[in-house]
Amino acid sequence: MRVGLIGVGHWHAHMHAKAVVSAGAQLGTIWDADRQVAESFAAQHGISASNEPQAVIEHSSLVVIMGRPDNVPPLAEMAIAAGVPVILEKPAAPDSAAVAALARSASSAGVFVAVPLPNRLGPAMREYHRLAAEARSGPIAHAHFRIINGPPQRYRDDGVAWMLDFAVSGGGALRNLGIHGIDCALSLAEGPVQIVCAQIGKHIHREEDVEDYAVVVLTDANGAVFTIEAGYTFASMQPGGDFEWRIATANAYFIDHGDTALAATLDDRRREPLPPLPSSERYTAFMIDTINRLAAGAPPLVGISDYACAMDLIDRAYEEALP
């Protein structure tokens, strides 16, 4: 499989390139609106840069589309029109409306569009689904999803200062990081989900246009409570920060801290570590899963309709919490 990359100025581009190679696929041609960025990226990976995104699409069996949210939708529409499967990096639009339009296009054309929200593959989620399939999990009582990374300056350093422009990115920590927790919550919820409360603000980096911290509390039709916490408030410029995925059910409790994970179960009185999936390896796991699903003719783990639902909920959280 030949995988092309469009919009390699995105901070996830090198992660995708590494994931392609680790998955045993071929890294194809790449493109970016900034020719210098494209040529530098191509030189680092020993591949060629194209002058046009259409050429990347035409020569790829799978294309990863990234970039400024205001530029991504037409690029995605181009790939969908060509019938080429897509990995659509987020944020792909500043709000849910453009994503919903892409979802309609993909559905109408029957094109595979996956969204890299790889924490669905984490050990807590994986073990929950394993026990649920065995009828051993019991109903979910509550779950908590937290990603707190370093200061917003990281995005300027990465050459993507547009992430800090609310009008372009559609938000800060909640839109960028909280989407992972929102997606997992929606995948676990039963029936309609309601926002109990949302608190969004600038607690440290008050000069920025986007929020540096957000917490959203959701509940589903069964009364399960889901808490999503996202921030740019970790005191380090290094990759990573404070990460925790936690799921509590009637029979089990799961915790994923990235580098470590555990599960406790009442029915067999066990408490044991789970094989971890470090955050640095989750994009590779997602790429392998995506390629396998394409080969099997299966739908993506996280499809564009799932992404549209998560984006819509974030839109509503902003409406509720921001003046």
Salt bridges, closest charged atoms under 4 A:
GLU39 OE2 - ARG35 NE 2.93
ASP70 OD2 - ARG68 NH2 2.73
GLU89 OE1 - HIS12 ND1 3.34
GLU89 OE1 - HIS16 NE2 2.65
GLU89 OE2 - LYS90 NZ 2.55
GLU127 OE2 - ARG130 NH2 2.74
GLU134 OE2 - ARG130 NH1 2.99
GLU134 OE1 - ARG136 NH1 3.54
ASP183 OD2 - ARG120 NE 2.80
GLU208 OE1 - ARG156 NH2 2.85
GLU229 OE1 - HIS144 NE2 3.25
GLU229 OE1 - ARG146 NH1 3.86
ASP242 OD2 - ARG146 NE 2.89
GLU244 OE1 - ARG146 NH1 3.41
GLU244 OE1 - ARG246 NH2 3.44
GLU244 OE2 - HIS257 NE2 2.87
ASP256 OD2 - ARG282 NH2 2.86
ASP267 OD2 - ARG136 NE 2.83
ASP268 OD2 - ARG136 NH2 3.18
GLU272 OE1 - ARG270 NH2 2.51
ASP289 OD2 - ARG293 NE 2.69
ASP306 OD2 - ARG120 NH2 3.97
ASP312 OD2 - ARG316 NE 3.32
ASP315 OD1 - ARG175 NH2 2.76
